[in-house]
Amino acid sequence: MKQNKKYTLEDEKISSLFEKFSYSIVRPCISSSQKEKAIGISKILWLALVTGTDSEQNIYNILDPVLNHKHDDVVSLGSLYFYKMKKALTKKECLKLKKHYSHKVLTGSLLVEFTPDASRLESVFYISTDNEEVTVGFDRYHSHFKWPAEYSDWRVNPLTFIDELLHDRIVVKVWEKAGKWTGSSVLEADEEPELSGMEKDHVVTLRSWSGRLDRVYTYSSGVG
């Protein structure tokens, strides 16, 4: 399928815009670890920007678990986002980015990949594209979505799925048998996992974006 060049930005242009966008948070960094963390946070905020989900409340909710629920740090970085990072790009550049990511992205490209924080390196979040399909993954679960999506339900719309995940309204359930992965699914936050088939060597883990809803279920102890 042909790409619509009207909505497509070259990789070099996207990298240049991201560098402008992240400059104010990356520039003060002294060590390589500080820079790596700043770039990771920038990617999270970049995702909110290009998907048009960067309301003040959403930015706060996104940054809260990343900054270990430190209110002052969240407010400070949120202000940096709105008054420095976002304003580093022109309205025209922001519009082009949103059209690029929402209309058509290069085949097989990885848009973004990061973890909620440094203490949960196994819980990788990523988005990739392949023609008219978008794949969103978190921890040991991933789902494929048709794009553009026809409906807003999180089960069929990747942007809604991401929003629900980042706000802890859905969680990932990971099922293991004798220490080996056997399957994953998604539950709504207030939904109890089905454990009727659990055996002695089974472990079921719930993973949430913030970590607040994480749970471990075993045959002998139930909730860990």
C-alpha positions in Angstrom: 0.0 0.0 0.0 1.4 3.4 -0.9 2.2 5.9 1.8 0.6 9.3 1.6 3.6 11.6 1.5 1.5 14.5 2.7 1.5 12.8 6.2 4.9 11.2 6.2 7.9 12.6 7.9 11.4 11.2 7.3 13.3 9.5 10.1 15.9 12.2 10.1 13.2 14.9 10.5 11.5 13.0 13.4 14.9 12.6 15.2 15.6 16.3 14.8 12.2 17.3 16.2 12.6 14.9 19.1 16.0 16.4 19.8 14.4 19.9 20.0 11.6 18.5 22.1 13.8 16.8 24.7 16.6 19.4 24.8 15.4 21.2 27.9 15.3 18.0 30.0 18.4 16.4 28.6 20.7 19.4 28.5 21.2 19.7 32.4 22.1 16.0 32.7 25.7 15.3 33.7 26.0 11.5 33.8 25.1 9.0 31.1 22.6 7.4 33.4 20.9 10.8 34.0 20.8 11.4 30.3 19.3 7.9 29.6 16.6 8.5 32.2 15.8 11.9 30.7 15.5 10.5 27.2 13.2 7.7 28.5 10.9 10.3 30.2 11.0 12.4 27.0 9.8 9.4 25.0 6.8 9.0 27.4 5.9 12.7 26.9 6.6 12.5 23.2 4.0 9.6 23.0 1.4 11.8 24.8 2.2 14.7 22.4 1.9 12.8 19.1 -1.2 10.9 20.1 -2.9 14.1 21.4 -3.4 12.8 24.9 -1.4 15.4 26.7 -4.0 17.1 28.8 -2.7 18.4 32.1 -4.4 15.6 34.0 -3.0 12.9 31.7 0.5 14.3 31.9 0.3 14.2 35.7 -1.1 10.6 35.6 1.7 9.5 33.3 4.5 11.1 35.2 3.3 10.2 38.7 4.4 6.5 38.6 7.6 7.4 36.6 8.7 9.8 39.3 7.8 7.5 42.2 4.6 9.5 43.1 6.6 12.6 44.2 4.1 15.3 43.8 6.5 18.3 43.6 8.7 16.5 41.0 5.6 15.6 38.9 4.3 19.2 38.9 7.8 20.6 38.1 8.3 18.2 35.2 4.8 18.7 34.0 5.4 22.4 33.9 8.7 21.8 32.0 6.7 19.8 29.4 4.1 22.5 28.8 6.3 25.6 29.0 9.6 24.3 27.5 9.4 21.0 25.7 6.1 21.3 23.9 6.8 25.0 23.1 10.1 24.0 21.5 8.1 22.8 18.6 5.9 25.0 16.4 2.2 24.4 16.1 2.8 23.4 12.5 5.5 20.8 13.6 3.2 19.4 16.2 0.4 19.0 13.7 2.6 17.3 11.2 3.8 14.9 13.9 0.2 14.0 15.0 -0.7 13.4 11.4 2.4 11.3 10.8 1.7 9.0 13.7 -2.0 8.8 13.4 -2.4 8.5 9.6 0.5 6.4 8.4 3.8 5.3 9.9 6.7 3.6 8.1 6.2 -0.1 7.7 7.6 -2.3 10.4 8.9 0.7 12.5 9.3 0.8 16.2 7.7 4.0 17.5 8.7 3.9 21.2 10.0 1.5 23.8 10.5 2.1 27.5 9.8 0.9 31.0 7.7 2.6 33.7 10.7 3.1 35.9 14.2 1.7 36.6 13.0 -0.8 39.2 10.7 -2.6 36.7 13.0 -3.4 33.8 11.0 -6.5 32.9 7.8 -4.5 32.2 8.8 -3.1 28.8 6.2 -1.0 27.1 6.4 -0.7 23.3 4.5 0.3 20.2 5.3 -0.9 16.7 3.6 -0.7 13.3 3.3 -2.8 10.2 1.3 -1.4 7.3 -2.2 -0.9 8.8 -1.6 -2.8 12.0 -0.4 -1.3 15.3 1.1 -3.6 18.0 1.1 -2.4 21.7 2.9 -4.5 24.3 3.5 -4.3 28.0 5.4 -6.7 30.1 4.7 -10.2 28.7 1.5 -9.2 26.8 1.0 -7.7 23.4 -2.0 -7.0 21.2 -2.5 -6.2 17.5 -4.9 -3.4 16.4 -6.2 -2.4 13.0 -5.4 1.2 12.2 -7.1 3.6 11.8 -9.4 2.2 14.4 -13.2 2.2 13.8 -14.2 2.4 17.5 -13.0 3.9 20.7 -13.2 0.7 22.9 -9.8 -0.2 24.3 -10.2 -3.7 23.0 -10.0 -2.5 19.4 -8.4 1.0 19.6 -4.6 1.2 20.4 -4.8 4.8 21.7 -7.6 4.0 24.1 -5.7 0.9 25.2 -2.6 3.0 26.0 -4.7 5.5 27.8 -6.4 2.8 29.9 -3.1 1.1 30.7 -1.3 4.3 31.7 -4.2 5.2 34.0 -4.3 1.7 35.7 -7.8 1.0 34.4 -6.6 -2.2 32.8 -3.9 -4.6 34.0 -1.9 -7.5 32.3 -2.3 -11.0 33.7 0.7 -13.3 33.1 0.2 -17.1 33.7 3.3 -19.3 34.4 3.7 -23.0 34.9 6.8 -24.3 36.6 8.5 -21.0 36.0 7.7 -20.9 32.3 5.3 -18.5 30.5 2.1 -20.1 29.3 -0.1 -17.1 28.4 -1.1 -13.5 29.0 -4.3 -11.5 28.8 -5.8 -8.2 30.0 -8.2 -7.6 32.8 -10.1 -4.5 33.8 -8.7 -3.1 37.1 -11.7 -4.2 39.2 -11.9 -7.6 37.6 -10.8 -10.7 39.5 -8.7 -13.2 37.6 -10.1 -16.6 36.8 -8.1 -19.1 38.8 -10.2 -22.2 38.8 -7.7 -24.1 36.7 -4.8 -23.3 38.9 -2.4 -26.1 39.8 0.5 -26.4 42.4 3.2 -25.3 39.9 1.1 -22.3 38.6 1.8 -18.7 39.3 -0.5 -15.9 38.1 0.9 -12.3 38.2 -1.0 -9.1 37.6 1.0 -6.2 36.2 -0.2 -2.6 36.3 1.5 0.5 34.8 2.0 2.2 38.2 2.7 -1.0 40.1 0.0 -0.2 42.6 -2.3 -3.0 41.4 0.4 -5.6 41.0 -0.6 -9.0 42.5 0.8 -12.5 42.7 -1.5 -15.6 42.9 -0.2 -19.0 43.8 -1.9 -22.4 44.3 -1.1 -22.4 48.0 -1.1 -18.8 49.1 -3.7 -17.1 46.9 -2.8 -13.4 46.7 0.9 -12.8 47.3 
